[in-house]
Amino acid sequence: MTLIDNQDQARRLARAILSDIALYNPEKVQEGIKHDSIFTLLADELEEGRQHFVSRVAPHLAATNIYDIAVVDVLIKRAGKIESTIR
C-alpha cells in the first residue's frame, strides 16, 4: 500500500478516522464532553486511530499535528451543543 504523501489527503484521513470514532462511541463522546474526560474515556480508541493514521501516511506527515487537530475539530467542536462543566 502506498503511503499518503499529500497534506490534504492526510487531513481527510484523520477526519475520517475521528468521525468513525465519534460514530461508534457517541455515549463516550457525550459523557467525555460533559465531564471533561473525553481523552480519558476514549484513550484506547484515540490511540488506535492514531496508529492507523501513522500507518497510512508518510513519516513527515505522521510527525505533524494533523491527527491532533482532527481530534479537536471532529470530537470537540462538533460536540459544541453538549452541556459541559468546561468554561
Backbone as ProteinMPNN parsed JSONL, in Angstrom:
{"seq_chain_A": "MTLIDNQDQARRLARAILSDIALYNPEKVQEGIKHDSIFTLLADELEEGRQHFVSRVAPHLAATNIYDIAVVDVLIKRAGKIESTIR", "coords_chain_A": {"N_chain_A": [[0.841, -1.168, 0.0], [0.581, 2.175, -0.851], [1.879, 4.976, 0.816], [0.162, 7.844, 2.056], [1.01, 10.954, 0.832], [0.27, 13.508, 0.699], [-0.77, 16.492, 2.085], [-3.45, 17.439, 2.311], [-4.921, 15.118, 1.767], [-4.069, 13.579, 3.913], [-5.193, 15.019, 6.014], [-7.911, 14.594, 5.461], [-8.036, 11.83, 5.846], [-7.419, 11.67, 8.607], [-9.618, 13.053, 9.69], [-11.675, 11.352, 8.854], [-11.072, 9.031, 10.281], [-11.44, 9.972, 12.904], [-14.125, 10.682, 12.742], [-15.281, 8.173, 12.504], [-14.615, 7.138, 15.025], [-16.149, 8.844, 16.647], [-18.694, 8.201, 15.683], [-19.029, 5.499, 16.401], [-18.859, 5.606, 19.135], [-20.759, 7.261, 20.591], [-21.856, 7.671, 23.169], [-19.647, 7.751, 24.871], [-18.372, 10.009, 23.844], [-20.263, 12.019, 24.403], [-20.468, 11.828, 27.243], [-17.788, 12.284, 27.886], [-17.347, 14.915, 26.972], [-19.217, 16.261, 28.521], [-18.251, 15.818, 31.126], [-15.628, 16.604, 31.038], [-13.723, 14.623, 30.368], [-13.012, 13.386, 28.058], [-10.646, 12.604, 26.754], [-9.64, 10.687, 28.435], [-11.704, 8.773, 28.543], [-11.825, 7.965, 25.876], [-9.303, 7.05, 25.335], [-8.115, 4.583, 24.448], [-9.372, 4.199, 21.939], [-8.635, 6.555, 20.61], [-5.855, 6.257, 20.507], [-5.628, 3.92, 18.991], [-6.727, 4.883, 16.621], [-4.813, 6.861, 16.016], [-2.557, 5.257, 15.551], [-3.413, 3.897, 13.286], [-3.624, 6.058, 11.502], [-0.904, 6.893, 11.407], [0.177, 4.639, 10.217], [-0.704, 4.865, 7.647], [0.123, 7.224, 6.451], [2.812, 9.25, 5.08], [5.976, 9.463, 6.768], [6.813, 12.159, 7.318], [4.401, 13.517, 7.423], [3.05, 12.128, 9.38], [4.425, 12.968, 11.577], [3.459, 15.451, 12.117], [0.907, 17.708, 13.485], [-1.533, 16.965, 12.474], [-3.368, 14.849, 13.044], [-4.024, 15.438, 15.717], [-5.27, 17.939, 15.456], [-7.506, 17.148, 14.024], [-8.771, 15.647, 15.991], [-9.672, 17.643, 17.746], [-11.263, 19.198, 15.973], [-13.204, 17.322, 15.061], [-14.152, 15.777, 17.288], [-14.389, 17.584, 19.494], [-15.246, 20.266, 18.66], [-17.531, 19.644, 17.109], [-19.157, 18.676, 19.051], [-20.176, 20.793, 20.356], [-22.746, 21.494, 21.242], [-23.275, 20.002, 23.418], [-23.88, 20.074, 26.813], [-21.566, 21.249, 29.193], [-19.137, 21.15, 31.858], [-16.893, 22.541, 31.42], [-15.37, 25.647, 31.158]], "CA_chain_A": [[0.0, 0.0, 0.0], [1.332, 3.419, -0.939], [1.584, 5.921, 1.895], [-0.365, 9.151, 1.671], [2.087, 11.94, 0.883], [-0.38, 14.789, 0.421], [-1.278, 17.013, 3.353], [-4.917, 17.489, 2.298], [-5.405, 13.745, 1.892], [-3.801, 13.163, 5.294], [-6.234, 15.661, 6.835], [-9.171, 13.88, 5.229], [-7.924, 10.54, 6.519], [-7.523, 11.89, 10.057], [-11.005, 13.405, 9.997], [-12.487, 10.142, 8.666], [-10.795, 8.163, 11.423], [-12.1, 10.547, 14.084], [-15.571, 10.577, 12.533], [-15.642, 6.798, 12.864], [-14.542, 7.025, 16.488], [-17.332, 9.527, 17.183], [-19.882, 7.457, 15.265], [-19.145, 4.239, 17.131], [-18.749, 5.84, 20.581], [-21.461, 8.513, 20.905], [-22.048, 7.838, 24.61], [-18.367, 8.172, 25.446], [-18.137, 11.396, 23.429], [-21.163, 12.883, 25.164], [-20.048, 11.818, 28.644], [-16.466, 12.892, 27.964], [-17.5, 16.372, 26.845], [-19.985, 16.724, 29.674], [-17.477, 15.725, 32.367], [-14.235, 16.966, 30.751], [-12.912, 13.413, 30.479], [-13.076, 12.742, 26.747], [-9.372, 11.977, 26.397], [-9.515, 9.504, 29.276], [-12.704, 7.792, 28.121], [-11.548, 7.489, 24.521], [-7.844, 6.878, 25.196], [-7.801, 3.421, 23.611], [-9.85, 4.449, 20.584], [-7.806, 7.608, 20.017], [-4.531, 5.701, 20.225], [-5.792, 3.017, 17.855], [-6.896, 5.752, 15.449], [-3.521, 7.483, 15.722], [-1.695, 4.238, 14.962], [-3.91, 3.682, 11.921], [-3.21, 7.245, 10.748], [0.552, 6.819, 11.22], [0.486, 3.542, 9.298], [-1.2, 5.166, 6.299], [0.687, 8.461, 5.894], [4.264, 9.367, 5.032], [6.518, 9.854, 8.075], [6.842, 13.611, 7.55], [3.04, 13.935, 7.772], [2.722, 11.494, 10.662], [5.111, 13.726, 12.625], [2.798, 16.754, 12.3], [-0.234, 17.702, 14.401], [-2.759, 16.771, 11.685], [-4.305, 13.991, 13.774], [-4.482, 16.166, 16.911], [-6.219, 18.958, 15.008], [-8.745, 16.439, 13.687], [-9.422, 15.294, 17.267], [-10.382, 18.846, 18.212], [-12.306, 19.57, 15.011], [-14.275, 16.33, 14.917], [-14.748, 15.371, 18.567], [-14.68, 18.675, 20.42], [-16.05, 21.324, 18.048], [-18.848, 19.122, 16.704], [-19.926, 18.39, 20.26], [-20.401, 22.089, 20.987], [-24.091, 21.622, 21.809], [-23.363, 19.192, 24.633], [-23.637, 20.851, 28.031], [-20.288, 20.847, 29.778], [-18.645, 21.92, 33.004], [-15.729, 23.299, 30.952], [-15.687, 27.074, 30.954]], "C_chain_A": [[0.892, 1.237, 0.0], [0.9, 4.355, 0.189], [1.066, 7.232, 1.333], [0.739, 10.175, 1.884], [1.561, 13.35, 0.615], [-1.057, 15.268, 1.703], [-2.811, 17.048, 3.403], [-5.52, 16.089, 2.433], [-5.183, 13.209, 3.298], [-4.831, 13.775, 6.24], [-7.57, 14.935, 6.688], [-9.159, 12.52, 5.916], [-8.102, 10.706, 8.027], [-8.964, 12.198, 10.448], [-11.93, 12.192, 9.842], [-12.302, 9.185, 9.841], [-11.531, 8.678, 12.656], [-13.618, 10.523, 13.949], [-16.054, 9.178, 12.881], [-15.62, 6.594, 14.372], [-15.781, 7.658, 17.121], [-18.602, 8.747, 16.881], [-20.097, 6.209, 16.11], [-19.086, 4.39, 18.652], [-19.501, 7.096, 21.017], [-21.647, 8.744, 22.409], [-20.767, 8.323, 25.278], [-18.062, 9.627, 25.084], [-18.988, 12.332, 24.273], [-20.733, 12.964, 26.631], [-18.703, 12.519, 28.813], [-16.506, 14.405, 27.86], [-18.167, 16.918, 28.099], [-19.143, 16.788, 30.942], [-15.99, 16.041, 32.184], [-13.302, 15.768, 30.926], [-12.813, 12.671, 29.141], [-11.779, 12.014, 26.392], [-9.114, 10.726, 27.236], [-10.464, 8.409, 28.785], [-12.391, 7.171, 26.758], [-10.064, 7.222, 24.285], [-7.492, 5.725, 24.259], [-8.191, 3.658, 22.152], [-8.993, 5.496, 19.876], [-6.415, 7.091, 19.67], [-4.595, 4.737, 19.043], [-5.941, 3.813, 16.553], [-5.588, 6.4, 15.037], [-2.588, 6.479, 15.045], [-2.119, 3.92, 13.519], [-3.471, 4.835, 11.018], [-1.724, 7.169, 10.41], [0.919, 5.733, 10.207], [0.124, 3.849, 7.85], [-0.572, 6.387, 5.654], [2.216, 8.43, 5.925], [4.778, 9.872, 6.38], [6.525, 11.355, 8.339], [5.452, 14.16, 7.875], [2.603, 13.335, 9.103], [3.317, 12.285, 11.826], [4.478, 15.094, 12.875], [1.648, 16.621, 13.301], [-1.567, 17.514, 13.669], [-3.791, 15.946, 12.452], [-4.873, 14.726, 14.985], [-5.496, 17.249, 16.552], [-7.554, 18.305, 14.657], [-9.496, 16.016, 14.943], [-10.254, 16.472, 17.743], [-11.541, 19.177, 17.274], [-13.485, 18.596, 15.008], [-14.934, 16.008, 16.253], [-15.191, 16.552, 19.419], [-15.605, 19.725, 19.797], [-17.437, 20.842, 17.658], [-19.741, 18.848, 17.901], [-20.282, 19.668, 21.005], [-21.764, 22.269, 21.629], [-24.276, 20.81, 23.086], [-23.013, 20.08, 25.823], [-22.383, 20.324, 28.725], [-19.951, 21.716, 30.974], [-17.423, 22.749, 32.634], [-16.147, 24.724, 30.685], [-14.682, 27.69, 30.032]], "O_chain_A": [[1.847, 1.323, 0.772], [-0.289, 4.501, 0.474], [1.486, 7.672, 0.262], [1.329, 10.26, 2.961], [2.334, 14.268, 0.339], [-1.823, 14.532, 2.324], [-3.402, 16.721, 4.432], [-6.515, 15.903, 3.133], [-6.016, 12.467, 3.819], [-5.289, 13.11, 7.169], [-8.269, 14.694, 7.672], [-10.16, 12.108, 6.501], [-8.856, 9.958, 8.65], [-9.471, 11.659, 11.432], [-12.869, 12.028, 10.621], [-13.268, 8.601, 10.332], [-12.172, 7.906, 13.368], [-14.323, 10.359, 14.945], [-17.114, 9.015, 13.484], [-16.509, 5.95, 14.93], [-16.389, 7.08, 18.022], [-19.488, 8.645, 17.73], [-21.226, 5.9, 16.49], [-19.246, 3.409, 19.378], [-18.943, 7.92, 21.741], [-21.601, 9.884, 22.87], [-20.8, 9.198, 26.143], [-17.557, 10.386, 25.911], [-18.488, 13.326, 24.8], [-20.646, 14.057, 27.192], [-18.503, 13.261, 29.775], [-15.785, 15.101, 28.575], [-17.725, 17.919, 28.665], [-19.3, 17.708, 31.746], [-15.185, 15.774, 33.077], [-12.241, 15.872, 31.541], [-12.559, 11.467, 29.111], [-11.811, 10.935, 25.799], [-8.437, 9.805, 26.779], [-10.063, 7.255, 28.632], [-12.663, 5.994, 26.526], [-9.623, 7.176, 23.137], [-6.655, 5.883, 23.371], [-7.423, 3.351, 21.24], [-8.665, 5.352, 18.699], [-5.861, 7.459, 18.634], [-3.709, 4.742, 18.189], [-5.361, 3.464, 15.525], [-5.282, 6.484, 13.848], [-1.907, 6.816, 14.076], [-1.276, 3.702, 12.649], [-3.002, 4.611, 9.902], [-1.334, 7.359, 9.258], [1.862, 5.893, 9.433], [0.59, 3.173, 6.932], [-0.707, 6.584, 4.446], [2.825, 7.685, 6.693], [4.085, 10.63, 7.06], [6.269, 11.783, 9.465], [5.347, 15.186, 8.548], [1.869, 13.966, 9.864], [2.775, 12.272, 12.931], [4.924, 15.822, 13.762], [1.443, 15.558, 13.888], [-2.618, 17.871, 14.202], [-4.965, 16.313, 12.499], [-6.072, 14.646, 15.251], [-6.474, 17.448, 17.273], [-8.614, 18.853, 14.961], [-10.727, 16.024, 14.959], [-11.419, 16.306, 18.105], [-12.664, 19.409, 17.723], [-14.639, 19.02, 14.956], [-16.162, 15.972, 16.337], [-16.271, 16.514, 20.009], [-16.65, 20.035, 20.369], [-18.419, 21.558, 17.855], [-20.963, 18.796, 17.763], [-20.654, 19.614, 22.177], [-21.917, 23.131, 22.494], [-25.305, 20.915, 23.753], [-21.979, 20.749, 25.832], [-22.172, 19.116, 28.829], [-20.409, 22.853, 31.093], [-16.961, 23.566, 33.431], [-17.174, 24.97, 30.052], [-14.769, 28.88, 29.732]]}, "name": "protein", "num_of_chains": 1, "seq": "MTLIDNQDQARRLARAILSDIALYNPEKVQEGIKHDSIFTLLADELEEGRQHFVSRVAPHLAATNIYDIAVVDVLIKRAGKIESTIR"}
